[in-house]
Amino acid sequence: MKIVIQPDGVWYHGSNMIFSELRTNSTITQWKELAEAFSHKPSCLGYDDNGVIFHNGTEKGYLYVIDEPVVVESDVYQHPRTTMDENAEFLTKRPLKVKLICEL
């Protein structure tokens, strides 16, 4: 599946915890549904060629948006050990402010 990063696009983080700042080395993505799935803390997660996500997570989740500008390579970089397609997962290089947008 081809995932295109939008330089001015929205970045998401899914978690089962509430906080206002995301730590360095946290995972973020521009794929909203992927962040939602990760918020449920699955031990198994995948998706098909159409982008339909499946997972076994059951925890209550929270969806965040990154609440400041993000520059690829300066603030984030491709996850080096991902099993997902290119541009699906990025790791943060520094703490980033977040805003809670919904409970899942």
SULUR-V680154 format. One record per residue. RES is the residue in three letters. SS is DSSP state (a for helix, b for strand, c for the rest). PSI is psi in degrees with one decimal (none if undefined). BURIAL is + if it has 9 or more other ideal C-beta (glycine too) atoms within 8 Angstrom, else -. Layout:
res:RES ss:SS psi:PSI burial:BURIAL
res:RES ss:SS psi:PSI burial:BURIAL
This chain:
res:MET ss:c psi:136.0 burial:-
res:LYS ss:c psi:125.5 burial:-
res:ILE ss:c psi:121.0 burial:+
res:VAL ss:c psi:129.2 burial:-
res:ILE ss:c psi:129.8 burial:-
res:GLN ss:c psi:117.5 burial:-
res:PRO ss:c psi:-36.8 burial:-
res:ASP ss:c psi:17.2 burial:-
res:GLY ss:c psi:170.4 burial:-
res:VAL ss:c psi:137.1 burial:-
res:TRP ss:c psi:140.9 burial:+
res:TYR ss:b psi:156.2 burial:+
res:HIS ss:b psi:133.6 burial:+
res:GLY ss:b psi:137.8 burial:+
res:SER ss:b psi:164.8 burial:+
res:ASN ss:c psi:11.9 burial:+
res:MET ss:c psi:160.8 burial:-
res:ILE ss:c psi:132.3 burial:-
res:PHE ss:c psi:172.8 burial:-
res:SER ss:c psi:-8.3 burial:-
res:GLU ss:b psi:131.7 burial:-
res:LEU ss:b psi:135.0 burial:+
res:ARG ss:c psi:158.1 burial:-
res:THR ss:c psi:145.0 burial:-
res:ASN ss:c psi:18.9 burial:-
res:SER ss:c psi:157.0 burial:+
res:THR ss:b psi:132.9 burial:+
res:ILE ss:b psi:162.8 burial:+
res:THR ss:b psi:158.3 burial:+
res:GLN ss:c psi:-1.7 burial:+
res:TRP ss:c psi:98.1 burial:+
res:LYS ss:a psi:-46.4 burial:+
res:GLU ss:a psi:-30.0 burial:-
res:LEU ss:a psi:-44.0 burial:+
res:ALA ss:a psi:-40.1 burial:+
res:GLU ss:a psi:-44.7 burial:+
res:ALA ss:a psi:-44.4 burial:+
res:PHE ss:a psi:-26.7 burial:+
res:SER ss:a psi:-22.8 burial:+
res:HIS ss:c psi:4.8 burial:+
res:LYS ss:c psi:56.4 burial:+
res:PRO ss:c psi:151.5 burial:+
res:SER ss:c psi:-14.6 burial:-
res:CYS ss:c psi:127.4 burial:-
res:LEU ss:b psi:139.5 burial:+
res:GLY ss:b psi:177.9 burial:-
res:TYR ss:b psi:157.2 burial:+
res:ASP ss:c psi:-177.8 burial:-
res:ASP ss:c psi:-17.4 burial:-
res:ASN ss:c psi:1.4 burial:-
res:GLY ss:c psi:12.1 burial:+
res:VAL ss:c psi:120.2 burial:-
res:ILE ss:b psi:138.7 burial:+
res:PHE ss:b psi:144.9 burial:-
res:HIS ss:b psi:168.1 burial:+
res:ASN ss:c psi:18.3 burial:-
res:GLY ss:c psi:143.3 burial:+
res:THR ss:c psi:-4.9 burial:-
res:GLU ss:c psi:153.3 burial:-
res:LYS ss:c psi:137.4 burial:-
res:GLY ss:c psi:164.7 burial:+
res:TYR ss:b psi:138.5 burial:+
res:LEU ss:b psi:130.4 burial:+
res:TYR ss:b psi:152.9 burial:+
res:VAL ss:b psi:148.0 burial:+
res:ILE ss:b psi:127.2 burial:+
res:ASP ss:c psi:39.3 burial:-
res:GLU ss:c psi:162.8 burial:-
res:PRO ss:c psi:144.2 burial:-
res:VAL ss:c psi:127.8 burial:+
res:VAL ss:c psi:121.7 burial:-
res:VAL ss:b psi:138.5 burial:+
res:GLU ss:c psi:-34.2 burial:-
res:SER ss:c psi:-47.1 burial:-
res:ASP ss:c psi:-28.0 burial:+
res:VAL ss:b psi:160.5 burial:+
res:TYR ss:b psi:157.7 burial:+
res:GLN ss:b psi:136.7 burial:+
res:HIS ss:c psi:120.0 burial:+
res:PRO ss:c psi:-18.6 burial:-
res:ARG ss:c psi:22.6 burial:-
res:THR ss:c psi:151.8 burial:-
res:THR ss:c psi:4.2 burial:-
res:MET ss:c psi:172.8 burial:-
res:ASP ss:c psi:159.4 burial:-
res:GLU ss:c psi:138.9 burial:-
res:ASN ss:c psi:6.5 burial:+
res:ALA ss:c psi:-43.3 burial:+
res:GLU ss:c psi:136.0 burial:+
res:PHE ss:b psi:153.6 burial:+
res:LEU ss:b psi:144.0 burial:+
res:THR ss:b psi:144.1 burial:+
res:LYS ss:c psi:-12.3 burial:-
res:ARG ss:c psi:165.1 burial:-
res:PRO ss:c psi:142.8 burial:-
res:LEU ss:b psi:140.2 burial:+
res:LYS ss:b psi:140.9 burial:+
res:VAL ss:b psi:159.4 burial:+
res:LYS ss:b psi:125.8 burial:-
res:LEU ss:b psi:126.6 burial:-
res:ILE ss:b psi:-23.1 burial:-
res:CYS ss:b psi:158.6 burial:-
res:GLU ss:b psi:136.0 burial:-
res:LEU ss:c psi:none burial:+
